[in-house]
Amino acid sequence: MAAASTKRKSLWLVALRNPNVIFGGVILLTMLMIAILAPFLGTVDPQRIDPAARNKKPGTEITYRLDDGQTAKRVAIMGTDSLGRDVYSRVLYGARVSLAVGVAVSVISVAIGMVIGLISGYIRWADGIIMRIMDGLMAIPGILLAIALVSIWRAGLITVVFAIVVPDVPRVVRLVRSIVLTVREEPYVEGAISVGTPTWILMFRHILPNTVAPLIVQGTFLAAAAILTEAALSFLGIGIPPEIPSWGNIMAEGRTLFRVFPHNILYPGIFLALTVLAINIMGDGLRDTLDPKMSKKV
């Protein structure tokens, strides 16, 4: 066990020295800091409507009224939308929603899929039942599920996360199940069974550690896909409500005037593309060093 722990630690050290992990991690950390520090980066209320400042191009100086009745001037770095809201502020605050959806979907999908996958891969009689249920869930398109949920409940963060998690869980279950089917035949697992080790200890102490690295890699790709899916749902008007800034609904509101004022889509699109690219690059780097099939090449 000590040798396995040392090997796992060395793989993590190699992963942290991987240029893809460093490059993707730096960009992702920058986006995270932007989301956290948005109120301190020269932003205004992202929901403030100013009809007098409608559709201003990037770099335009605008005059707005303060809450105490006085006026002040500021430069609209990324312009304003058709309601006079500051695009720069909405993009920075929108990072909070988009990153929150990505992290939430990734964590929930991995947690649920890990438990179900362990049960499916180790308990033979439950395998067929669980996998048929997973096949049924994978047949549900996320967009159709989101439309159904919005029609039952109201559009919101929880609805979007749930709609994305349901089709993603079976993918994690299949990954964990395939690993468990291989690991449960290992000599150390059979030795633990021969001495009467309880099933739950076998699953969570001896088998689960072998799934951690692949699950981390899978989690990064799920987060990237979730951010894109949220943007698509919000763009279609069935995701995050329009009053809450997210990259998807910012682009949705700017699509009608895209030819005249492309900045409403350009800037949130750049942030969305950079974030997804960073997560995918980091995931590729983690896969190269942490995936069991690649570990012999490290």
Rosetta blueprint (number, residue, H / E / L):
1 M L
2 A H
3 A H
4 A H
5 S H
6 T H
7 K H
8 R H
9 K H
10 S H
11 L H
12 W H
13 L H
14 V H
15 A H
16 L H
17 R L
18 N L
19 P H
20 N H
21 V H
22 I H
23 F H
24 G H
25 G H
26 V H
27 I H
28 L H
29 L H
30 T H
31 M H
32 L H
33 M H
34 I H
35 A H
36 I H
37 L L
38 A H
39 P H
40 F H
41 L L
42 G L
43 T L
44 V L
45 D L
46 P L
47 Q L
48 R L
49 I L
50 D L
51 P H
52 A H
53 A H
54 R L
55 N L
56 K L
57 K L
58 P L
59 G L
60 T E
61 E E
62 I E
63 T E
64 Y E
65 R E
66 L L
67 D L
68 D L
69 G L
70 Q L
71 T E
72 A E
73 K E
74 R E
75 V E
76 A E
77 I L
78 M L
79 G L
80 T E
81 D L
82 S L
83 L L
84 G L
85 R L
86 D E
87 V H
88 Y H
89 S H
90 R H
91 V H
92 L H
93 Y H
94 G H
95 A H
96 R H
97 V H
98 S H
99 L H
100 A H
101 V H
102 G H
103 V H
104 A H
105 V H
106 S H
107 V H
108 I H
109 S H
110 V H
111 A H
112 I H
113 G H
114 M H
115 V H
116 I H
117 G H
118 L H
119 I H
120 S H
121 G H
122 Y H
123 I L
124 R H
125 W H
126 A H
127 D H
128 G H
129 I H
130 I H
131 M H
132 R H
133 I H
134 M H
135 D H
136 G H
137 L H
138 M H
139 A L
140 I L
141 P L
142 G H
143 I H
144 L H
145 L H
146 A H
147 I H
148 A H
149 L H
150 V H
151 S H
152 I H
153 W L
154 R L
155 A L
156 G L
157 L H
158 I H
159 T H
160 V H
161 V H
162 F H
163 A H
164 I H
165 V H
166 V H
167 P H
168 D H
169 V H
170 P H
171 R H
172 V H
173 V H
174 R H
175 L H
176 V H
177 R H
178 S H
179 I H
180 V H
181 L H
182 T H
183 V H
184 R L
185 E L
186 E L
187 P H
188 Y H
189 V H
190 E H
191 G H
192 A H
193 I H
194 S H
195 V L
196 G L
197 T L
198 P L
199 T H
200 W H
201 I H
202 L H
203 M H
204 F H
205 R H
206 H H
207 I H
208 L L
209 P H
210 N H
211 T H
212 V H
213 A H
214 P H
215 L H
216 I H
217 V H
218 Q H
219 G H
220 T H
221 F H
222 L H
223 A H
224 A H
225 A H
226 A H
227 I H
228 L H
229 T H
230 E H
231 A H
232 A H
233 L H
234 S H
235 F H
236 L L
237 G L
238 I L
239 G L
240 I L
241 P L
242 P L
243 E L
244 I L
245 P L
246 S L
247 W H
248 G H
249 N H
250 I H
251 M H
252 A H
253 E H
254 G H
255 R H
256 T H
257 L H
258 F L
259 R L
260 V L
261 F L
262 P L
263 H H
264 N H
265 I H
266 L H
267 Y H
268 P H
269 G H
270 I H
271 F H
272 L H
273 A H
274 L H
275 T H
276 V H
277 L H
278 A H
279 I H
280 N H
281 I H
282 M H
283 G H
284 D H
285 G H
286 L H
287 R H
288 D H
289 T H
290 L H
291 D L
292 P L
293 K L
294 M L
295 S H
296 K H
297 K H
298 V L
